[in-house]
Amino acid sequence: MTADEFKAWRKGLGLTQQEAGDAIGITKRSVQLYEAGTQPVSRTIALACAALSAGLKPLGEAE
């Protein structure tokens, strides 16, 4: 997942950087670094994004 794809994922779900970070268990700062391309998006984060896009709820969230 590229920086642009990550940003498009977040915006496509209508999430703020803080909300996206909370949903996948990372900080707002990490979201900013991924979107800027400063930090590569790991496979784990890309899979978490795909899971949320598929309708899975974040861990700990009521069904």
C-alpha positions as CSV (number, residue, x, y, z in Angstrom):
1,M,0.0,0.0,0.0
2,T,1.5,3.3,-1.0
3,A,1.1,6.6,0.9
4,D,-1.5,7.8,-1.6
5,E,-3.5,4.6,-1.3
6,F,-3.4,4.8,2.5
7,K,-4.6,8.4,2.4
8,A,-7.3,7.5,-0.2
9,W,-8.4,4.6,2.1
10,R,-8.8,6.9,5.1
11,K,-10.6,9.6,3.1
12,G,-12.8,7.0,1.4
13,L,-14.1,5.9,4.8
14,G,-14.6,9.5,5.8
15,L,-12.2,9.2,8.8
16,T,-10.0,11.9,10.3
17,Q,-6.4,11.0,10.9
18,Q,-7.1,10.5,14.6
19,E,-10.1,8.3,13.8
20,A,-8.2,6.2,11.3
21,G,-5.4,5.7,13.8
22,D,-7.8,4.7,16.6
23,A,-9.5,2.2,14.2
24,I,-6.3,0.4,13.3
25,G,-4.5,0.8,16.6
26,I,-1.8,3.4,15.7
27,T,-1.2,7.0,16.6
28,K,-2.3,10.0,14.6
29,R,1.4,10.7,14.1
30,S,1.9,7.3,12.5
31,V,-1.0,8.1,10.1
32,Q,0.6,11.4,9.2
33,L,4.0,9.6,8.5
34,Y,2.3,7.0,6.4
35,E,0.4,9.6,4.4
36,A,3.5,11.7,3.9
37,G,5.4,8.7,2.6
38,T,8.0,9.1,5.4
39,Q,7.2,5.7,6.9
40,P,6.4,2.8,4.6
41,V,2.9,1.2,5.3
42,S,3.6,-2.2,6.7
43,R,1.7,-5.3,5.5
44,T,0.0,-5.5,8.9
45,I,-1.4,-2.0,8.6
46,A,-2.5,-2.6,5.0
47,L,-4.3,-5.8,6.1
48,A,-6.0,-3.9,9.0
49,C,-7.1,-1.3,6.4
50,A,-8.5,-4.0,4.2
51,A,-10.3,-5.6,7.1
52,L,-12.0,-2.4,8.0
53,S,-13.0,-1.7,4.4
54,A,-14.5,-5.2,4.3
55,G,-16.7,-4.3,7.3
56,L,-14.9,-5.9,10.2
57,K,-15.1,-4.0,13.4
58,P,-11.9,-2.9,15.3
59,L,-10.9,-5.1,18.2
60,G,-12.8,-4.3,21.4
61,E,-15.7,-2.6,19.5
62,A,-19.2,-4.0,20.1
63,E,-20.7,-6.0,17.3
